Amino acid sequence: MIINTRPKNLSGNLISLCEAQEIALKNIYLSKINSIDPSKIAIDKIKNIHSYSNLIFTSQAAASYGLDILKSFFDLDDLPHNFLSVGPATSNKLLESGIKSHFPQSHSSEGILKLIEKNFLGKSLLFCGENSNGFLQQKLKASLDEIVCYEVIYLLEQIPKVTDNNEIFLIYNFSTLKFLITNLDDAVLRKKIFIVASENIKDRCQNEFKELEIHVSQSPTDKMMIDMAKNFI
């Protein structure tokens, strides 16, 4: 059995892919996403949008809530900026609003950094969540400002839905894996196979916690995550 851990509002594509392939999927929505109203400082950054060359979105939620903020101040068609996204899913979310973006082949913050350094020099404005890994902020420093536009809330009431059966968990970020490790017994965790979206998630788990059976998807897209999980069904 494959277990989806993504928030409900980000799970539609994954559910559709599994239905099309007749793959059994159990949804355990371990978290929910809430938008954050922009602070006065964030509003000042938006009003000075033309001081930035690049607008960066590091998740589908960042694209959704970040564009909502931008739309409240500007017509998106009037923004001449370079739009950068972390990968195809985030790019598609921007495209729903008519925004074409550039994304790295690695589908990672590290890839965005390389894109900026090679092709998109200039000051950047990053839209992200409170759970941001801080990579771009640390690397770009004074040449990047951020607007935190959403928060991720983990739901303890979902933990009892995790059984002690052998199951395959799809993990898209380190915080979700950390939440499971913190709230599940070792005996339960040892029965799970974790398909993670990046090498960084695997490395952080092995550095900070315990040995688990972890396999890294070739890319963080829903399709590739499912393809990797199918190897263990």
N, C-alpha and C positions, 0 to 999 in steps of 0.2 A: 504494500500500500504506500502510495506517495502522499506526503503531507505538505500542503500549502500553508505557509506561515505569514504570508503577506497581508496587509490590511485589506479589508473587503473591497474598498474603492479602487484598489490597484490590482485586483485579482481577475478581472474579467477576461483578459487575453489568455491567461494561464488556464482558466477553467474551460474556455472555448477550445483551446488546443488539445486538452485532455479528452474532452467530449468527442472531438473529431477523430481522435485516434483510439477511442474506446479504452482509455486508460483510467483505472480507478483512482480517484483523487479525493482525499478528505481535507476539508478546509478547517483549519484551526487559526482563526484570525487573532494572532497574538498581540496585535497592536492596532491603534487607530491614529489617524492623523487629523490634527486640528490646525486651522490657519491662525496666524498671529497678526493682529493689526499692526501696521507700521508705526514705529515710534516717531517722535519729532525728529530725531537724528536721521532715521531712515527716510522720512519725508523730505528732509533737506537734501539728501543724496539724490532722491528721485527728481526733485526740482532742478538739480544741477546735472541731469542725465547727460547733457552734451559735453561734459568734461571727461566722459568715459569713451573709450574706443570699442570696448568689448563688453557684452552682457553674457554672463555665464550661468548655466543651470545644471546642477549636479544630480538631479533626480526628477522623476515625473511629477512629484509633489511640488518641487521647486518651480518647475515649469508652469504648473497649474496655478499655484498661488502667487508666484512672482508675476505672471502675466496679468492676473487680476489686479494687482497693485499698479502695474504699468498702465493698464487700460483705464484706470480711474484718473489718470493724469494726462495721458497722451493717446492719440490715434497711432496704433502700432505701425501703420504704413508710413508714418512720418519719421520713424526712428531709423537713422542711417547706420546703426551700429553693426558690428560683427556679432552674430549670435552663436555662442558655443554651447554644446550640450555634451553630456558625458557618454551617450551612446544612442543607439537607434530608437529605443523606447521613449527616451526623453525627447529626442528629435521629432518623433511622430507626435508627441503631445504638443510641441510647439507648432508643428505643421497644421494641427487642427485649427489654429488661429491664424493660419496663413504665413507663419514665420519659418523660413528655411534656415537651418543651422549647420554648422560644421561640427563633426565629432571625430575623435581619434579611433583608430582601429583597435586599440587596446581597451576601449570602453572604460576608462579609468581617469581619476584626477591627475595621475601621473601623465597620462596621454594628453590631457588638456594642457598641462604645463608645457609639454614639448610643442604642441600646436602654437601656443602663444609665443614661445621663444623663437620659433621658426617663421611663423607667418603673420602673427597678430600682435605685434609690439604695441605698447600703449597702456593706458590705465584701464583697469577692468572693474566691473561691478558684479559681484557674485550673489546669486540668490540661492539660499540653502536652508536647511533645517537646523534645529538645535542640536541634532545628533551628528552634525558635520564632523568629519575626521580631522579637519583643520589643516590638511595637507597644503592646499593652495594658499591659504592665509599665511602659513609659515614660509612658503617658498617665495611668494610674490611680495609679501610685506607691504611696503608703502605704495606699490603700484596696484594694489587691490583693496577695494572696500567691499563689505558684505552687508546684505540685508537678510536677516533671519525671518523667514516668512511662514514657517510652520513648526509644530512640535509633534513628536511621536510619543504617544502614551501607551505603555505596555499594560496588558490586561491580565492580572493574576487569576481572574475568574475563568480564563481559558485553559489554565494549566491542568485541571482535572480531566480535560478531554484527551490529554496525552496518555496513551495506554502503555503497558509494559510489553507490548508485542514488538516484533521486528518490523521496523518501518523506515521509510526513506524520507528525510526532511529536506525541503528546499530552503536554503538560507541565503538571503540577498544582502545582508549586512551583519557586521560583527555584533552590534547591539542585540539583535535577535538571538544570536547564538549564546551570548553572555546571559541573556534573560533565561534561556532554557537551562543552562549549566547551573545557574544560581538557584533555580527553583525545582529541579528534578533530582531524584536520587541517582547515585552513581550506577546502581544496578539497572535502572531504566535507560540511562544514557548509553550504556555499553551495548544495548540492543538496537541502537539506532545507527543508520548510515546518514551522514550529513553531506549533501551536495551544496557546495558554497560557490558564490559568484566570483570570487577572486582569490589569488594566492595570498593577498594581504590578510583576508579573513582567516585562512588556515594558519598563517604564520603567527598572527596575534593570539589565536586560540592555543597553539602549542607553546607559545612563549609565556602566556599568562595563566593558563589553566592546566588541563590534563590531557592525556592522550585519548583522542576519540577517533573513530573511523571517519575520515574526512576526505572527500574527493572534490577537486576543483573543476568546474565547468569550463569548457573552452572559451565561452563568453557569457556575460551575465544576462543574455536575453532569455525569455521564457522558453523558447524553442530549444535552445542549447542546454538549458537546465534540465528540461524534460528528457532530452536525448541522453544526457549523462545518467539520469536516474533510471532510465529504461535498462541500463546495463546490469542493474541490481535487482530487478523485479523477478 
